[in-house]
């Protein structure tokens, strides 16, 4: 039994039965579980994601939702996506209505429409998006960092690897639904992308500023529940902006509490200063730190050297430059096995995992990329789990083994390519950014 001091003892939480907590291990099983839940829903379905794409997987999800609504018109179904992302095409594609055209087409096709709310976290996408996560079906929360499209749902041959957790708990589901209803959907800045009278962004600029200010002060509402030795404690957290950001505060506290080990997953290596500082302090006090990050070729922005280079294709290399610099500065910790860096790569699939596990006791499930953008620009959330009696250890150890299955260990920073090894187009871009001293600005928004 664990008797060490609990830094989250005063944090309100919900008591969850370990048998009501499932871990899924693949994008395929996530897709199957979500579709099955939608087909069996009896009272409500609330889906929140960065985007629901106009592709085969996105249309499969939307069709399942509409079929459920036509069978049971009283079924409360609401979808929330990012306002800006839904109204543009893919990066590099021609100008279009984006995914919003799909939502309108479905609303016109069926008798009982489903609203798809666009959440404008900022006036422009580059300065903040809806990065809140969670799919609530009746009293079950399906939590993942994944959005809804072909690659996230492994619809064809490729997949984007994420984390997937299923929690059956009425109060948790109610709290998340209440937040969506009261803090997002009810606000004047939020509009139905499937509706006929959708305003232009410039028409709601003032309302968007008010929404952001409101969201920056919002929290999940629920009654604290006493936990027993047979349950685990879960606290839903939300955060937006640097000030009063409860999620950021608890992430820092989580790393500072580590006594033995820290396990971190992030798809884009670019720690905020506060996280970098806590990781450094942890290693100094003897904590073993493991970081799992996607290889640059497993980044969703990666462009193969034989293809035409676009500026956006430089991002994976910029992240690797950060990682190489970090590994070089910590070469002694790597050699002493205080720091382990694992690069994930599996064929031509991509990596999108995030989260933290501390001392096999505290776990953070989140869509937060643990980078400066998540730290101050995007609307983020997470589920902080306190497993004081090791009820979920086996499930998480199984998940960790699956995560590490397609990784290789970095034994020295020299295993990572340097700028001189990059394709010519990338070299020019990186050197130009360095020459203009723009890398500091880029780090804050990437």
N, C-alpha and C positions, 0 to 999 in steps of 0.2 A: 504494500500500500504506500502511495506517495504522500510524504509529509512535508515537503519543502513549501516555502511560502508561495502563495498564489497571487500574482500581480493583478489578476482580473477578478479578485474576490468581490469587489464592490460593483462590478459591471452587471447590470440586469441581464438575465438570460432566460432561456426556455429549456425545460427538461425534456429530453428526447430519448425514447427507448432505442437502444442500439439495434434491435431487430427491425426498426423502422427507418434505418439508414442503409442505403445500398450504394455501392460503388460500381459504376460501369467502366469498362476498360477499352471501348473502341467507339469510333464514330458510327459504325454500323449499328451497334447495340443501342446507342443513344437515339438514333433515328427510329429504330423499331419501337423503343420504349415510348418515345414521344407520340408517335402515330397511334400506338395502342391506347395510350392514356386519352388522347383526343377522341378516339372512337367510343370509349367507355364513359366519357364525361357525363355527369348528371346535373350539375348546377352551374359551374363556371369554368372558363378558360381564359387566362391572362398570359399573353406571350410578350416578353420584352427582349429586344435584341437590337444591335446596331442596325441590322438590315434583314429583310426577308426578300431574297433575290428573285428576279424574273428568270428562272431557269427551271429545269425539271424537278429538282428537289423542292425549291420554293413553291412551285405550283402544286406539288404533291401535298405539302403541308397546308397550303391555302385551300385546296380542294377538300381535304379532310375536315378542315374547320367549317367550310360552307356546307358540306354534307351533314355534319353534326348539327349545324344551325337549322337546316331545312327539316331534319327529323324532329328536332325539338326547338321550336322558335323561342321558347322561354329561356333557353341556355344563354347565360351571360358570357359573351365572347368579346374580348377587346385585345387588339394588337397595338403595341407601341414600338416605333422605330425612330431612328434619327431623322429629323425633318430635312436636313440638307442632303444627307446620303441618299435618301429615297427619291430625290428629285434631280439626280444627275446620273449620267452613264458611268461606266467603269473608267478608271483613270486611263487616259490615252485614247479612249473611244470617242466617237462623234457625239456632239451635243444631242441630248434627248430628254424626254420626260422622266427617264429613269424608271425605277420600280413602281412609282406612283401610277403609271399607266396601267400596270397589271391590276392594282387594287381597284381602280375605277372600272376596268373591264369586268372583273368579278362581281362588283356591286351591281352593275347593270344587267348581269347575266342571271342572277338568282333573285328569288322573291324576297327572301329575308337577308338584308345586307349585314356585313360585319364592318365596324369602323376600324380603320388603321390610322392611329394617331401619330402625327409627326411631332416629335419633341425637339424644339429648337433650344439647345443648351446655350448657344451663343449666336450672334448675328452672322458669323461666318464659320464654316466647318473647321477651318484650320485652327481656330481658337477655342474649340471645345465641342464635343459630341456626346450623345447619349451612349454611355458605355455601361449602363446599369444592366444587370443580368438576372434571369430567373423566369422560368415557365411554370405557372401555377395552374394545375388542373384539379378541380374540386379541393381536397385538403392535402394535396401532394405538391411539393416543390421539386421541380427538376432543374438543378442548378448547373450551369456550364458557361464557360467563356465563349462558346461557339455562337455564331450567327446562323442564319438559315439559308443555305444554298448547296449546290452540288458537292463542293469539296469539303465543307464542314460536315455534311451528312453522308459522305462516302457514297454518292449516288452512282458514280461511274468507277473508273479504275483508280483514281487518285483520292486521297483523304487529307484533311488537315487535323492533326492530332491535338486533342484538347483534354480537359478533365470533365467528368460527368458524374454527378451525385444526385441521388433520389432520396428525399426526406418526406416521410408521411407524418405531418404534424399540423393539426388544425390551426393552432394559434400562430405558428410561423407563416402559414399560408394566408391567414387573415391579415396579419401585420403587413405582409408584402403587397397584398391586394389593396389594403387601405391606403398605403403610400402611393400606389399607382393612381388610384381614384382621386385622392384628395390633393396630392402634391403635384401631379402631372396632368391628368385628363381634365380636371375641373378648371385649370388655369386658362385665362383668355388667350394666351400665346399659343396654346395647343389646338390644332385643327385636324379634322378628318381628311386624310389624303385621298380617301376613296369618295369623298363628297364632291358636290358640284360647285360649291362656293368657297373654294380654297383661296385664301389671300396670298399676295406676293410677300416675300420676306420683308421688303422695305416698308410694307404697310403695318407690320407688327413689331417693328424694331423696339419701340418703347415697352411693349408687353414682354418681349424677350428679355430685356434687361431686368424687368420686374420678376420674371420667372426665375432667372439665374439667382437673383438676390434671395428669393424665397427658398429655392432648392439648397442654397448654401447654408441655410439655417435648419433645414428639415432633418428629421430623424424617424426611424421606424418606431411605431408606438405599440407597446404590448405590456402586459402585466408580468412582473418578475415571478418565476416559478421555482420553488425549492427543488433541488436535485437530490437524488439518493445515490447510493453506491452502485445501483443498477442502471443509472441513466447517465447521459452525457449532456453537457450544457452548450447551447448554441445561442449566440447573440448576432442578429442581423445588424449590419453597419452600413452607413451610407456616407459619402463624402464628396464635396465639390469645392474647389478653391483651396488656397493655402491656409486661410484663417478658419479657426473653429472646425476643422475637418476631422471628425471623430474617427473615420476610417484610417487616415494617415497617422493620427495619434496612437491608435492601437497597434498599427504595424510597427511603429518605432518601439513601442513598449514590448511587443512580442519578441523582437530581436534582442532588446536589452535584457529580457528575462532569461535568455538561453544560458544554460549551465553546462550542457554536454554537447549538443549538436543542433545545427540549423540546416534544413534542406530547402532550397529555393528553386522554383521554376520560373523562368521568364523567357518569352520569345525574342525580345529585343534588348540586348544588353546595354543598358544606359541608366544605371541607378541614380536616383536623386541624391543630393548631397547627404541628406539625413540617413538614408539607407546605407550609403557607402561608409559613412562614419560608424554606424552601428555594427556593420559587418567587420570592419577593421578592429573595433573595440572587442568584439566577440572573439576573434582569433587571438588577440593579445591576451585575453584572460583564459585561453586554452580551449575554447569551444571549437569543435570540428565543424567546418562549413563546407557544404556541398552545394554547388550551383549547376543546374541543368539548363542549358541554353541551346537553341537551335543553331545548327551549322548555317553558314550564310546561304548555302544552296537550298536549305529547308525554309528559308524566309519567303513569305508570300509575295514579296516584291522582287525576288531574284530573277534576273534575266540571263540565260545561258550566253557564254561568250560568242557562240556562233550566230546568235540572233541580233537584230538591230538594237543598239543600245539607246535607252531613254534615260533621262535624268533620274526618274524614280527608281531605276535599277541600281543606283548607287547606294541606296539606303542599307542593304545588307552588308556592304563593304564598310560603311561608316560604323555600323554596330560592331563589326569584327575589329576595326581599328581600336574602338573602345575596349573590347575584350582583350586584345593583345597587350594594350597599354596596362590594363588592370593585372593581367597575368604576369607581365614583366615586373611590375612593382611588387608583386607578391610571390616572386620566384622562390624565395626562401620558405614561405609558408607552404607552397606546393611541394617542395622537396621534403619538408618536415611532415607532410601529410596533414597539415592543419587546414589546408584548402584543397578541395577536389573540384575540378571543372570538367563537366561531361558535355560533349557536343553530340546533339541528336541528329541523325541522318538515316532515313530509310527510303531507298530508291528515290523517286521524284516526288515524294510526299512532303508536306510542310508541317511545321511545329508551332503550336499556339498555346502551350501550357503556361499557366501561372499559378502561384500559390506558395505558401510557406508552411513548414512543419517543424516545430521546435520541441526538442527533448521527448519526442514521441508522446507528447502530452497536449500540446496546443497546435491546432491546425487552422489555417486561413484558406477558405475556398473563396476565390475571387476572380473577376474578369480584369482586375487591375494589372497592367503590364509592369508595374513597379519601375516606372520611368518618370521623368519630369512632367511629361504631358499628363499622365494619369494623376500625378501628384497635385497639379494645380489647374488644369484646363477642363478635363472631362468629368462628367457625372459618373461616379463609380460606386460599387457596393461590394459587400463581401459577407461571408458567414464565418464568424470566429467560433471555433469549437474548443471546448475544454473537456478533455477526456481524462479526468483525474484518476480513474480506476481501470485504465487500459482496456476499455470495452471495444474500441475501434482499431486497436493496434494491428491486429491481423489483417483487417481490410485495407488499411493504409500501407502496410508493408507489401501486400500483394500489388497494390497500385504502384508503389515505388519500383518494384521489380519489373513491372510492365513498362514503366517510363524509361528505365535504364536499359531495357532490352536492346534498343537500337542506338546506343550511345558509345562513344569511345572517350577514354580518359586523356586529358591533356596533362602531360608530365612536365612540359616546359613551354614557355611562351613561344619558343622557336618553332613549335609545331603549327602555329597559326601563320598564315601568309602575311608578308609585309606589303606595303603599298607598291613596291617595285615589282611584285609578283602579279599584280592585278592587270586585267585587260587595259589597253591604252586609254580607252574612253573613261574608265573608272579612275585611272591614275590622274588624268587631267582634271577630273571633277574634284577629287580629294585635295589635290594641290591648290586648285583655285579657291576652294572653301577655306583652306588653311591660310592662303595668302591674303584673302579678304577678311580673315579673322571672323568668319561667319559660323564657325563650328560651335561656338558658345551659344549663339542664338538658336541654331538648329537643334542642339541638345535639349533645349527647353520645350520644343514643340514636336519632337519625334518620339 
